[in-house]
């Protein structure tokens, strides 16, 4: 009898399942248009997709073209420039995007509508992942064709999946920046933070070539851990440290999410309080 | 909800940003039905009022309700639409896509074609937002505000920066929506716009309501004029003249904001035979508001 009371009536469950289906469609529509919106911005696509591929071709393939170990360099740099690329997408598409939409009043227009707020953030994350995946497919194709990178299917898949999902903690970092920075300063702030961070994490030149004291700094930087995971995925680094790097990325992800939540609450208090 | 229950309500609402009052203890009811214009100079508290009613800001004290509920509830947001002042709208989406996305937020939205027609966007559906003119962009924002078929529509300075022609054509769109019998709350600092669209005008300044009435009533009250003259009368004499709302001296000239220009001029000429350089002119809306505020304080 109590079981019967707890059971929702057929009509109720029909309503909740249609509203769940409806909500799912709202999230999907939001994500679809967010992706479309980003893909159509040349000023975004050229630096975030173009630069990593260009850097990879110049410094990973052309500079070392010829010597017998050139495909090894091309494999190593495929992992590091791939990491560089997906992180740029997270910080620019998501981070700068949120800062601009928040600061220029567009987010307020959306919030005045019945849009479920999580849909906005989910759409940004999914868009970052989708563009990251596109970048990885492209840069891997460039590596295979022009850099003679040869990997087993398992290694290719592990590399692409690692880098794509590796964007997630950087989405949180982007979100934190998006809520802390103003609409005009966000891009500059991302560049100021990201370029040195990428360098000291060994995304441009291998960490091993940096002075010893800087190698210690690298461990404290989140891109270092993504780059290491990617190098393990292509079989250059032994996979023995994978768990540690995953844990580090998870930790950074939680830290940045916490900062983003604090910044969001502060903004809510100031803007909507 | 019966017909006399207001759709949107502010009860003894004050709003402070840092230490400054944006609104001081205002109480207002809106709807059902009718177009109310919140009229006032920049910084009067118009946008703050709209933000409070949309749940985009919380009152420092007092209560704000929309459909008898907290304005932040999704349920009330599904029944309202808003056109806000926005610095930048994503430019790479097409008009149709923007409308489609906002329609997806509402359980029973207006048909897309109906939205385009109502907002005057026919023929522009497949244009990128960034390629539109200023007036067309505002019409898209209007389309996003009405696409959920809202019972109450908020329009915050909808024609700011428009030229006269664009403003008049946009008014037609607003009138079209009003004819559906919906409640509209619009803010403006153009008396002409309030007069053209609203059946009720609420004048606010420095966060307080200083007048609330029909356009005819309000126009009478803000029909102040300005008198400038060189006179030997002193401040006390001038203030004693009935109809003088405001007085200041500027390089030896007296400047008076008056509610009864003819009467005051007659009095001035009668009392000061040496009076010269008499000039009577209309006042800017802002000065008219000031006159209203002062009249309020004197009362």
Interface residues (C-beta under 8 A of the other chain):
Chain A: X22 X25 X26 X29 X30 X33 X36 X37 X40 X41 X100 X101 X103 X104 X105 X106 X108 X109 X111 X112 X113 X114 X115 X116 X183 X271 X272 X273
Chain B: X54 X55 X56 X57 X58 X74 X77 X78 X80 X81 X82 X84 X85 X86 X87 X88 X89 X90 X92 X93 X97 X100 X101 X102 X104 X105 X106 X107 X128 X141 X144 X148 X154
